[in-house]
Amino acid sequence: MKAVQEISSPPSRRRMFDLARIRGDFPLLARKVHGKPLVYFDNGATSQKPRSVIEVLNRYYSEENSNIHRGVHYLSERATAAYEAAREKIRRFVNARRGQEIIFVRGTTEAINLVAQSYGRASLKAGDEIVISAMEHHSNIVPWQMLREQVGARLRVIPINHDGELVLEEYRRLLNERTKLVSVTHISNALGTIAPVKEIVKLAHEQGAAVLLDGAQAVPHMKVDVQEIGCDFYAFSGHKMFGPTGIGILYGRAELLDEMPPYQGGGDMISVVTFEKTHYNVLPYKFEAGTPHIAGGIGLGAAVDYLDGLDWARLAAHEHDLLTYATQALSNIEGLRIIGTAREKAGVISFVFDHVHAHDVGTILDQEGVAVRAGHHCAMPVMQRFGVPATTRASFAFYNTREEIDVLVKAIHRALKVFG
Ligand SMILES: Cc1ncc(COP(=O)(O)O)c(C=O)c1O
């Protein structure tokens, strides 16, 4: 029997970028939908998983399943070691200083709620201000509205211009001595805009405000170094970075996490419990109440192993090529308007037609085997900003190809014929 640690270690340390080989690593990409080869352009919603991640999950449940941090038996020790090894891989991946700064959560949404309910409730009072931006996902809006109700804080919003870029002069103007927290997305899921996060952090810190970055769309596409960025918190989801669903990460600076009260109470987050008083566990366990998604954590470690094996310079160049090629091809389609034209942009293209609804476009594309997202992308304020009810969104990953973009273009022409 193979131990989980062995199972979850990388197949080899080669760094490669061979597209055909990479596609072969993702079993789902080979399937057909409605009799057509699948073209998967819904990576912003969730990414597909490499075989190595799927196999780690399968083997974990087949051969190693056990609860962690509590058993003295063989399986429990193996599972604990594998789970903690995954934490270390993730620490290295985002270059956090210490493993204690990597908190396993369910995903970006839970990570942001944790910061709002723990850091926010403990440090903010009536009149304090939280700054977010006009291009946030609902998961980086609603938790702050809930906190606002609880403590009487005020929510300020950095506007975006017509290209979907943050207006930095407005951001500077919003910052003041009442600003306690800035929480913005690193990459917009609806527009693809890459925010100037280092500048955002620097300006916030000059005002003494803490910064949370929503990295859900960034971590799968660019090398993120939390120390270099200098943020206080960084949130991301496993399922968007080729790992399992139900697992994600909150990175937090240890100095802040140490001072913060627990988010949830229960097993594992304590050191001593009596009816009179409970002493909490050390970091990171203080924030990890209850049995976690053990397989998910180990699977996320396997996803990091997979990503570590890729040549990231070539990966980024390939994704940029896909964006440029698709932008050009879609711009040639009459009546198509791209929403989100920032200079610094990731592989996301949101588009609309004046006379055809995004859902109708999405439905015809689906019949052609092309999976895109149609709707508000959990970013209703972005739709309001651009005066559209919804967009059709194609979001790319490194395993996509120019040929798939050609299929998308053909399918859009078909949709226009049907609804034109
Ligand atoms: C920018 C951004 N933030 C947050 C989220 C929420 O992530 P999750 O649903 O994995 O918690 C998403 C998901 O689409 C996203 O794109």
The ligand as a Gaussian input file, in Angstrom:
#p B3LYP/6-31G(d) Opt

LIG

0 1
 C      -13.222000      37.015000      -7.632000
 C      -13.957000      35.968000      -6.877000
 N      -14.061000      36.057000      -5.544000
 C      -14.692000      35.134000      -4.814000
 C      -15.289000      34.036000      -5.400000
 C      -15.982000      33.036000      -4.536000
 O      -15.275000      31.844000      -4.536000
 P      -15.872000      30.544000      -3.835000
 O      -17.270000      30.372000      -4.369000
 O      -14.951000      29.445000      -4.272000
 O      -15.852000      30.778000      -2.374000
 C      -15.233000      33.897000      -6.780000
 C      -15.903000      32.783000      -7.450000
 O      -16.290000      32.854000      -8.601000
 C      -14.540000      34.884000      -7.542000
 O      -14.446000      34.787000      -8.864000

